[in-house]
Amino acid sequence: MFIKLILFLGITSSYGQTNTISGKIKSGSGVLPYANIYLKKTKIGTTSNENGFYELRNIPKGNYTLIVSSIGYQTKTIKISFNSNQKLTKNFSLSENNSLDEIVISGTLRPVTKSNSPVPVEVYSTSFFKKNPTPSIFESMQNVNGVRPQLNCNVCNTGDIHINGLEGPYTFVLIDGMPIVSGLSTVYGLTGIPQALIERVEVVKGSASTLYGSEAVGGIINIITKRPSNSPKLTTDTFTSSWGEINTDVGLRYKLSEKIESLLGVNYFNYQNRIDNNEDGFTDLTLQHRISFFNKINIERKNNKVFTIAGRYVYEDRWGGEMDWEKKYRGTNIKYGESIYTNRWETFGTYQLPTTENINFQFSANGHYQDSFYGTDKYEAAQLIGFGQFVYNKRIKENHNFLLGIAYRYTFYDDNTFATIDENGIKNKPSKTHLPGIFLQDEISLNKQNKLLLGARWDYNSIHGNIFSPRINYKWNSKDNSDIFRISVGNGFRVANVFTEDHAALTGAREVEFRGQLKPETSWNTNINYVKKINTENIFITFDTSIFYTYFNNRILPDYESDPNKIIYANLNGYSISKGISFTSDILFTNGFTMNIGATFMDVSVTENNIKTRQLLTETFSGVWSISYKFDTNFTLDYTGNLYGPMRLPLLGVNDNRAEFSPWFSIQNIQLTKKFSNSWEVYGGIKNLLNFTPPANSINNANNPFDIGIDTVKNPELAFDPSYVYASNQGIRAFAGIRFTLF
């Protein structure tokens, strides 16, 4: 009995020595829900509730570093000490920070603060994209420096995303780190991601094939969705434009059980207004009807082990063409139309193994089904991709952070074109590709100011054989982190599938020809990055400068010029170079004035048979800006825009009367937002203030889309051609929207 009493008193005493800290997190005059509060180098942490309140309990005696962070706000750090039985109250007010020094994962496949990452990662929060609301992440990227959404067809308005002048297939788009948007969806799958669920977007420019494999040659765009535990109960965002566009995003957090939280997102977009302002007889903007469902589930496990799984379904019906086209004309030569039905599903997730070591199993799968007509040419395709990898992360002593991964990717592709016909040209033969691989990296902290990252990847492509991709990154920072210098060298590779990646190959306006067996493209990329931070009492400034250089072998580019009636695909008999320099500046004034300004100068060239030419549809200069002023806590004015230099355009021979180069052009937008409470806000403004649109003759021979009575071999300049496109035909328009958030 005496022993039991002693044990009871000892246990009671130990519990009595624990400590508590609580308080409120604010921003401006309002509370800040779902901020992260944790004690560094411990497992003690929480998030603030819908009222901004937080509480950390059962803190043992000792000295700690308390960190308070939230995406889009400056992180605060304080030192605290506990003796026993203390109850502290600490309130915090976080300031907005557009430059962001938050946790990023895209550069190294593990969480690390942006300033500590040896790989330069750009981070854009939802507040950045709200300054110019758009119906898709494809259009949202138009204000990111060095990134350009490129339309590929004047009729159906499909597009891809260019990074530093490299076409869409060189850009790897991920959702929560998983390879979801690739292949067919490089052209058709960048829409329908509910933006109400996006927490931030991370952009890495330059080759990332060592970690992400094929397609990550030009860079990656990683769309990070919100965690259910950090999300409001309900978010809605609806806007419409004077052109008749309607877009709605809905996010709903709900619980399936005490340990299972879920986040549901819905995106709906509808545009059915036939407009022909340039009077060429064709719709200026593709008519679209799209709905997308996204659901993410987080399962609470012992020891805070991770288990998340998510899924998305997208259906889209889009068409563009002659103004009086109807569904009954689909596939006929009565009226020209490009009609595309898309069905797409995706699933992905992460499961942390129940071991003492940090081992994650990450997986994704997607199916993309497309039924489309381009005039009379039918394109029907199915693609299935399955991906899985184990990632082992281990800190060795204090200066080595080791990562090892084993990956496997399976791709099935079938269509009704000659791309999937057997070597005898008789039977259908779907493409099936197996791609096992292994990768490793070691992040070495030489000291507090110097860091070295070494990485390598080996893949075995079942068609092309062995592929090896090494990389090395070096980072130096000043003692106060106000100066950061990074240099990286890496190898990239890409296995091309033209019909899934290039819309021009599908339109039927030109004959497609392959010359020889296409070999994998390889590249070497070098990037030098310098970041300078200047902080004073009233202003916070970040300057970010990068010099980039990429050298390609075996590059596959569509040749529009050798034969105006054909698009010829072949490995380049020579080399291609993308080089340039970019500048970005974030300026934050304490009086509510913020600026994000960027410019990129680049030279993207192709050298074949010792003849150097400028790459088609690539600008030598691009500039972006996002300028905001908060009048008080309720009104915000946003002025955003971009500026592009001339691009060389595809012509139909020397007699084509269209301009060889596009003009300088700028798309500018202005928006005013009124916030009524933490839950309600309305916004409105004008898009394309300068009312810029391409020339009316961009679609060549629009009055005869089936080339009736024309010998296009003798007179190629008279052929119907919708591939001469560099900007949208959508002119000036007003827009208005309303947002509601229930915490």
Residue pairs with C-beta under 8 A, 6 or more apart in sequence:
16 84
16 85
17 60
17 61
17 84
17 85
18 57
18 58
18 59
18 60
18 84
18 85
19 58
19 59
19 60
19 61
19 82
19 83
19 84
19 85
19 86
19 87
19 88
20 55
20 56
20 57
20 58
20 59
20 86
20 87
20 88
21 55
21 56
21 59
21 66
21 80
21 87
21 88
21 89
21 90
22 53
22 54
22 55
22 56
22 87
22 88
22 89
22 90
23 53
23 54
23 89
23 90
23 91
23 92
24 31
24 48
24 51
24 52
24 53
24 54
24 91
24 92
25 31
25 32
25 35
25 37
25 48
25 52
25 54
25 68
25 70
25 91
25 92
25 93
25 94
26 32
26 52
26 91
26 92
26 93
26 94
27 70
27 73
27 93
27 94
27 95
27 96
28 633
29 633
30 633
30 678
31 48
31 51
31 52
31 678
32 48
32 52
32 70
32 73
32 94
33 48
33 49
33 50
33 51
33 52
33 232
33 743
34 47
34 48
34 50
34 70
34 230
34 231
34 232
35 47
35 48
35 52
35 54
35 68
35 69
35 70
35 73
35 94
36 45
36 47
36 67
36 68
36 69
36 70
36 230
37 45
37 46
37 47
37 48
37 54
37 56
37 66
37 67
37 68
38 44
38 45
38 46
38 56
38 66
38 67
39 45
39 56
39 59
39 64
39 65
39 66
39 67
40 64
40 65
40 66
40 67
41 65
42 64
43 304
44 56
44 58
44 59
45 56
46 54
46 55
46 56
47 54
47 229
47 230
48 54
49 743
50 232
50 233
50 743
51 743
59 82
60 82
61 82
61 83
61 84
62 81
62 82
63 79
63 80
63 81
64 79
64 80
64 81
64 82
65 77
65 78
65 79
65 80
66 77
66 78
66 79
66 80
66 90
67 75
67 76
67 77
68 75
68 76
68 77
68 92
68 94
69 75
69 76
69 102
69 103
70 94
71 100
71 102
71 125
71 126
71 199
71 200
72 96
72 97
72 98
72 100
72 125
72 126
72 127
73 94
73 95
73 96
73 97
74 94
74 95
74 96
74 97
74 101
74 540
75 94
75 101
75 102
76 92
76 94
78 90
80 88
80 90
82 88
95 588
95 590
96 127
96 588
96 594
97 540
97 588
98 125
98 127
98 128
98 586
98 588
98 594
98 596
99 540
99 542
99 586
99 588
100 114
100 123
100 124
100 125
100 200
101 113
101 114
101 115
102 113
102 114
102 123
102 200
103 111
103 112
103 113
103 114
104 111
104 112
104 113
104 114
104 117
104 121
104 123
104 202
105 111
105 112
105 177
105 202
105 222
105 224
106 119
106 121
106 174
106 177
106 202
106 203
106 204
106 208
106 220
106 222
107 117
107 118
107 119
107 120
107 121
107 204
107 208
108 117
108 118
108 119
108 211
108 403
108 441
108 443
108 453
109 177
109 211
109 391
109 403
109 405
109 441
110 393
110 401
110 403
114 121
114 123
115 477
115 481
115 484
115 531
116 451
117 475
118 443
118 451
118 452
118 453
118 473
118 474
118 475
118 486
118 488
119 204
119 453
119 473
119 486
119 488
120 204
120 205
120 486
120 488
120 527
120 529
120 531
120 544
120 546
121 202
121 203
121 204
122 144
122 202
122 203
122 204
122 205
122 544
122 584
123 200
123 201
123 202
123 203
124 144
124 200
124 201
124 202
124 203
125 199
125 200
126 195
126 198
126 199
126 200
128 143
128 596
128 626
129 140
129 195
129 198
129 201
130 673
130 683
131 143
131 626
131 628
131 638
131 640
131 671
132 140
132 142
132 143
132 626
132 638
132 640
132 669
132 671
132 687
133 237
133 239
133 671
133 683
133 735
133 737
134 140
134 142
135 191
135 245
135 247
135 267
135 269
136 190
136 191
136 192
136 193
136 195
136 269
137 190
137 191
137 193
137 195
137 198
137 201
137 223
138 149
138 159
138 161
138 190
138 191
139 149
140 195
140 201
141 147
141 148
141 149
141 161
141 201
141 221
142 148
142 149
142 624
142 642
142 667
143 624
143 625
143 626
143 640
143 641
143 642
144 203
144 598
144 624
145 582
145 583
145 584
145 598
145 599
145 600
145 622
145 623
145 624
146 163
146 164
146 205
146 582
146 598
146 600
146 622
147 161
147 162
147 163
147 203
147 221
148 161
148 162
148 619
148 622
148 644
149 159
149 160
149 161
149 162
150 159
150 160
150 161
150 162
150 167
150 168
150 617
150 726
151 157
151 158
151 159
151 725
151 726
151 727
151 728
152 158
152 159
152 160
152 187
152 502
152 503
152 504
152 723
152 725
153 320
153 338
153 503
153 504
153 507
153 722
153 723
153 725
154 282
154 698
154 699
154 722
154 723
154 724
154 725
154 729
155 282
155 283
155 286
155 320
155 321
155 337
155 338
155 507
155 699
155 722
156 286
156 318
156 319
156 320
156 338
156 340
156 374
156 503
157 285
157 286
157 318
157 320
157 728
158 187
158 188
158 340
158 503
159 168
159 187
159 190
160 167
160 168
160 169
160 171
160 186
160 187
160 190
160 501
161 168
161 171
161 173
161 190
161 221
162 168
162 171
162 218
162 618
163 170
163 171
163 203
163 205
163 218
163 219
163 221
164 205
164 206
164 218
164 219
164 548
164 550
164 578
164 580
164 582
164 600
164 602
165 578
165 580
165 602
165 604
165 615
165 618
165 619
166 217
166 218
166 219
166 550
166 578
166 604
167 218
167 617
168 186
168 187
168 501
169 186
169 215
169 494
169 496
169 501
169 502
170 215
170 217
170 218
170 219
170 494
171 186
171 215
171 218
171 219
171 220
171 221
172 179
172 182
172 208
172 212
172 215
172 216
172 217
172 219
172 220
172 221
173 180
173 181
173 182
173 186
173 190
173 220
173 221
173 222
173 223
174 180
174 181
174 212
174 220
174 221
174 222
174 223
175 181
175 193
175 222
175 223
175 225
175 310
175 312
175 346
175 348
176 222
176 223
176 224
176 225
176 308
176 310
176 348
176 350
177 222
177 224
177 350
177 362
178 348
178 349
178 362
178 363
178 364
178 387
179 212
179 213
179 215
179 364
179 385
179 387
179 409
180 189
180 312
180 346
180 348
180 364
180 366
181 189
181 190
182 215
182 385
183 368
183 383
183 385
183 411
183 413
183 497
183 500
183 501
184 368
184 370
184 381
184 383
184 413
184 500
185 344
185 366
185 368
186 500
186 501
187 500
187 501
187 502
187 503
188 316
188 340
188 342
188 344
188 368
188 370
189 314
189 342
189 344
189 368
191 269
191 290
191 292
191 314
191 316
192 267
192 269
192 290
192 291
192 292
192 312
192 314
192 316
192 344
193 223
193 267
193 292
193 294
193 312
194 249
194 250
194 251
194 265
194 266
194 267
194 292
194 294
195 237
195 249
195 267
196 235
196 236
196 237
196 249
196 250
196 251
196 265
196 267
197 225
197 226
197 231
197 251
197 263
197 265
197 294
197 296
198 223
198 224
198 225
198 226
199 224
199 225
199 226
199 227
199 230
200 224
201 221
201 222
201 223
201 224
202 220
202 221
202 222
202 224
203 219
203 220
203 221
203 222
204 219
204 220
204 222
205 218
205 219
205 527
205 546
205 548
206 218
206 219
206 488
206 490
206 525
206 527
206 548
206 550
207 216
207 217
207 218
207 219
207 469
207 471
207 490
207 491
207 492
207 523
207 524
207 525
207 550
208 216
208 219
208 220
208 490
208 492
209 216
209 217
209 457
209 469
209 490
209 491
209 492
209 493
210 439
210 441
210 455
210 456
210 457
210 469
210 470
210 471
210 490
210 491
211 405
211 439
211 441
211 455
211 457
212 220
213 407
213 409
213 435
213 437
213 457
213 459
213 469
214 435
214 459
214 461
214 467
214 493
214 494
214 495
214 520
215 494
216 492
217 492
217 493
217 494
217 521
217 523
217 525
217 550
218 550
218 578
225 263
225 294
225 296
225 310
226 251
226 263
226 296
227 263
227 298
228 253
228 261
228 262
228 263
228 296
228 297
228 298
229 261
229 298
231 251
231 253
231 263
232 251
232 253
232 741
232 742
232 743
233 252
233 253
233 742
233 743
234 250
234 251
234 252
234 253
234 740
234 741
234 742
235 249
235 250
235 251
235 739
235 740
235 741
235 742
236 248
236 249
236 250
236 251
236 738
236 739
236 740
236 741
237 248
237 249
237 250
237 737
237 738
237 739
238 246
238 247
238 248
238 249
238 737
238 738
239 247
239 683
239 735
239 736
239 737
239 738
240 246
240 247
240 735
240 736
240 737
241 687
241 733
241 734
241 735
242 733
242 734
242 735
243 271
243 273
243 275
243 285
243 730
243 733
244 271
244 272
244 273
245 269
245 270
245 271
245 735
246 268
246 269
246 270
246 271
247 267
247 268
247 269
248 266
248 267
248 268
248 269
249 265
249 266
249 267
250 264
250 265
250 266
250 267
251 263
251 264
251 265
252 263
252 264
252 265
253 261
253 262
253 263
253 264
254 261
254 262
254 264
255 261
255 262
256 262
256 297
258 300
259 299
259 300
259 301
260 297
260 298
260 299
260 300
261 297
261 298
261 300
262 295
262 296
262 297
262 298
263 295
263 296
263 297
263 298
264 293
264 294
264 295
265 292
265 293
265 294
265 295
265 296
266 291
266 292
266 293
266 294
267 290
267 291
267 292
267 294
268 290
268 291
268 292
269 288
269 289
269 290
269 291
270 288
270 289
270 290
271 285
271 286
271 287
271 288
271 289
272 287
272 289
273 285
273 287
274 283
274 287
274 323
275 283
275 284
275 285
276 282
276 283
276 284
276 323
277 284
277 693
277 729
277 731
278 284
278 693
278 695
278 696
278 698
278 729
279 696
280 696
280 697
280 698
280 699
280 702
281 322
281 323
281 702
281 703
282 320
282 321
282 322
282 323
282 699
282 702
283 320
283 321
283 322
283 323
284 693
284 729
284 730
284 731
285 320
285 728
285 729
285 730
286 318
286 319
286 320
287 318
287 319
287 320
288 316
288 317
288 318
289 316
289 317
289 318
290 314
290 315
290 316
290 317
290 318
291 314
291 315
292 312
292 313
292 314
292 315
293 312
293 313
294 310
294 311
294 312
295 310
295 311
295 312
296 308
296 309
296 310
297 308
297 309
297 310
298 307
298 308
299 307
299 308
299 309
301 307
301 352
301 354
302 354
305 352
305 353
305 354
306 350
306 351
306 352
306 360
307 349
307 350
307 351
307 352
308 349
308 350
309 347
309 348
309 349
310 347
310 348
310 349
311 345
311 346
311 347
311 348
312 344
312 345
312 346
312 347
313 344
313 345
313 346
314 342
314 343
314 344
314 345
315 342
315 343
315 344
316 340
316 341
316 342
317 339
317 340
317 341
317 342
318 339
318 340
318 342
319 325
319 337
319 338
319 339
319 340
320 337
320 338
321 335
321 336
321 337
321 338
321 339
321 705
322 335
322 336
322 337
322 705
324 335
325 335
325 336
325 337
326 335
327 339
329 335
329 337
330 337
330 339
330 373
331 373
331 376
331 378
332 376
333 375
333 376
333 706
336 375
336 705
336 706
336 720
337 373
337 375
338 372
338 373
338 374
338 375
338 507
339 372
339 373
340 370
340 371
340 372
341 370
341 371
341 372
342 368
342 369
342 370
343 368
343 369
343 370
344 366
344 367
344 368
344 369
345 366
345 367
346 364
346 365
346 366
347 364
347 365
347 366
348 362
348 363
348 364
348 365
349 362
349 363
349 364
350 360
350 361
350 362
350 363
351 360
351 361
351 362
351 363
352 358
352 359
352 360
352 361
353 359
353 360
353 361
357 392
357 394
358 392
358 393
358 394
359 390
359 391
359 392
359 393
360 390
360 391
360 393
361 388
361 389
361 390
362 388
362 389
362 390
362 391
363 387
363 388
363 389
364 385
364 386
364 387
364 388
365 384
365 385
365 386
365 387
366 384
366 385
367 382
367 383
367 384
367 385
368 381
368 382
368 383
368 384
369 381
369 382
369 383
370 379
370 380
370 381
370 382
371 380
372 378
372 379
372 380
372 506
373 379
374 506
374 507
374 508
374 509
375 507
375 508
375 509
375 705
375 706
376 508
376 706
377 506
377 507
377 508
378 416
379 415
379 416
379 417
379 499
379 506
380 415
380 416
381 413
381 414
381 415
381 416
381 499
381 500
382 412
382 413
382 414
382 415
383 411
383 412
383 413
383 414
383 500
384 410
384 411
384 412
385 409
385 410
385 411
385 412
386 409
386 410
387 407
387 408
387 409
387 410
388 407
388 408
389 405
389 406
389 407
389 408
390 405
390 406
391 403
391 404
391 405
392 403
392 404
392 405
393 401
393 402
393 403
394 401
394 402
394 403
394 404
395 401
395 402
396 402
398 445
399 444
399 445
399 446
400 442
400 443
400 444
400 445
401 442
401 443
401 445
402 440
402 441
402 442
402 443
403 440
403 441
403 442
403 443
404 438
404 439
404 440
405 438
405 439
405 440
406 437
406 438
407 436
407 437
407 438
407 439
408 434
408 435
408 436
408 437
409 433
409 434
409 435
409 436
409 437
410 432
410 433
410 434
410 435
411 431
411 432
411 433
411 435
412 430
412 431
412 432
413 420
413 430
413 431
413 433
413 497
413 500
414 420
414 428
414 430
414 431
415 499
417 499
418 425
419 431
419 497
419 498
419 499
420 428
420 429
420 430
420 431
421 427
421 428
421 429
422 428
422 429
431 497
432 462
433 461
433 462
433 463
433 495
434 460
434 461
434 462
435 459
435 460
435 461
435 462
436 459
436 460
437 457
437 458
437 459
437 460
438 457
438 458
439 455
439 456
439 457
439 458
440 455
440 456
440 457
441 453
441 454
441 455
441 456
442 453
442 454
442 455
443 451
443 452
443 453
444 451
444 452
444 453
444 454
445 451
446 452
448 479
449 476
449 477
449 478
449 479
450 474
450 475
450 476
451 474
451 475
451 476
452 472
452 473
452 474
452 475
453 471
453 472
453 473
453 474
453 475
454 471
454 472
455 470
455 471
455 472
455 473
455 490
456 468
456 469
456 470
456 471
457 468
457 469
457 470
458 466
458 467
458 468
458 469
459 466
459 467
459 469
459 493
460 466
460 467
461 467
461 495
461 520
463 495
464 495
464 519
464 520
467 493
467 520
468 491
469 490
469 491
469 492
469 493
470 490
470 491
471 488
471 489
471 490
471 491
472 488
472 489
472 490
473 486
473 487
473 488
474 486
474 487
474 488
475 484
475 485
475 486
476 484
476 485
476 486
477 483
477 484
477 485
478 484
481 533
482 532
482 533
482 534
482 535
483 530
483 531
483 532
483 533
484 529
484 530
484 531
485 529
485 530
485 531
486 527
486 528
486 529
486 530
486 531
487 526
487 527
487 528
487 529
488 525
488 526
488 527
488 529
489 524
489 525
489 526
490 524
490 525
491 522
491 523
491 524
491 525
492 522
492 523
492 524
492 525
492 550
493 520
493 521
493 522
493 523
494 520
494 521
494 523
495 520
495 521
496 518
496 520
496 521
496 556
498 505
498 512
498 514
498 518
498 556
498 558
498 569
499 505
499 506
502 558
504 510
504 558
504 567
504 723
505 512
505 558
505 567
505 569
507 722
507 723
509 719
509 720
509 721
509 722
509 723
510 560
510 564
510 565
510 566
510 567
510 719
510 721
510 723
511 565
511 566
511 567
512 566
512 567
512 569
513 563
513 566
513 567
513 568
513 569
514 568
514 569
514 570
515 568
515 569
515 570
516 570
516 571
518 556
518 569
518 570
518 571
519 554
519 571
520 554
521 552
521 553
521 554
521 555
521 556
521 571
522 552
522 553
522 554
523 550
523 551
523 552
523 553
523 555
524 550
524 551
525 548
525 549
525 550
525 551
526 548
526 549
526 550
527 546
527 547
527 548
527 549
528 546
528 547
528 548
529 544
529 545
529 546
530 543
530 544
530 545
530 546
531 542
531 543
531 544
531 545
532 542
532 543
533 540
533 541
533 542
533 543
534 540
534 541
534 542
534 543
535 541
537 590
538 589
538 590
538 591
539 587
539 588
539 589
539 590
540 586
540 587
540 588
541 585
541 586
541 587
541 588
542 585
542 586
542 587
543 583
543 584
543 585
544 583
544 584
544 585
544 586
545 581
545 582
545 583
545 584
546 581
546 582
547 580
547 581
548 578
548 579
548 580
548 581
548 582
548 602
549 577
549 578
549 579
550 577
550 578
550 579
551 575
551 576
551 577
552 572
552 575
552 576
552 577
552 578
553 572
553 575
554 571
554 572
555 571
555 572
555 575
555 576
555 606
556 569
556 570
556 571
556 572
557 569
557 572
557 576
557 606
557 615
558 567
558 568
558 569
559 566
559 567
559 568
559 569
559 570
560 567
560 616
560 650
560 651
560 723
561 650
561 651
562 568
564 651
564 652
564 653
564 712
564 716
564 717
564 719
565 712
565 713
565 716
565 719
572 606
572 608
573 608
573 609
574 606
574 607
574 608
574 609
574 610
575 607
576 604
576 605
576 606
576 607
576 615
577 603
577 604
577 605
577 607
578 602
578 603
578 604
579 602
579 603
579 604
580 600
580 601
580 602
580 603
581 600
581 601
581 602
582 598
582 599
582 600
582 601
583 598
583 599
583 600
584 596
584 597
584 598
585 595
585 596
585 597
585 598
586 594
586 595
586 596
587 594
587 595
587 596
587 597
588 594
592 629
592 630
592 631
593 628
593 629
593 630
594 627
594 628
594 629
595 625
595 626
595 627
595 628
596 624
596 625
596 626
596 627
597 623
597 624
597 625
597 626
597 627
598 623
598 624
598 625
599 621
599 622
599 623
599 624
600 621
600 622
600 623
601 620
601 621
602 618
602 619
602 620
602 621
603 614
603 620
604 614
604 615
604 618
605 612
605 613
605 614
605 615
606 612
606 613
606 614
606 615
607 613
614 648
615 648
616 647
616 648
616 649
616 650
617 647
617 648
617 649
617 650
617 726
618 647
618 648
619 644
619 645
619 646
619 647
620 645
620 646
621 643
621 644
621 645
622 642
622 643
622 644
622 645
623 642
623 643
624 640
624 641
624 642
624 643
625 639
625 640
625 641
625 642
626 638
626 639
626 640
627 638
627 639
627 640
628 636
628 637
628 638
628 639
629 636
629 637
630 636
631 637
633 675
634 674
634 675
634 676
635 672
635 673
635 674
635 675
636 672
636 673
636 675
637 670
637 671
637 672
637 673
638 669
638 670
638 671
638 672
638 673
638 685
639 668
639 669
639 670
639 671
640 668
640 669
640 670
640 671
641 666
641 667
641 668
641 669
641 689
642 666
642 667
642 668
643 664
643 665
643 666
644 662
644 664
644 665
644 666
644 726
644 727
645 664
646 661
646 662
646 663
646 664
647 661
647 662
647 726
648 660
648 661
649 658
649 659
649 660
649 661
649 662
649 724
649 726
650 723
650 724
651 658
651 660
651 724
652 700
652 716
652 717
652 719
652 721
653 716
653 717
655 715
655 716
655 717
656 700
656 716
656 717
657 697
657 717
658 695
658 697
658 698
658 700
658 724
659 695
662 694
662 726
662 727
665 692
665 727
666 690
666 692
667 687
667 688
667 690
667 692
667 727
668 688
668 689
668 690
669 685
669 686
669 687
669 688
669 689
670 685
670 686
670 689
671 683
671 684
671 685
672 683
672 684
672 685
673 681
673 682
673 683
674 681
674 682
674 683
675 681
676 682
678 741
678 743
679 740
679 741
679 742
679 743
680 738
680 739
680 740
681 738
681 739
682 736
682 737
682 738
682 739
683 736
683 737
683 738
683 739
684 734
684 735
684 736
684 737
685 734
685 735
686 732
686 733
686 734
686 735
687 732
687 733
687 734
687 735
688 730
688 731
688 732
688 733
689 732
690 732
691 731
691 732
692 727
692 731
693 727
693 728
693 729
693 730
693 731
694 725
694 726
694 727
694 729
698 724
698 725
698 729
699 720
699 721
699 722
699 724
700 717
700 719
700 720
700 721
700 722
700 724
701 707
701 710
701 718
701 719
701 720
701 721
702 720
704 710
704 720
705 720
706 720
707 718
707 719
707 720
710 718
710 719
712 718
712 719
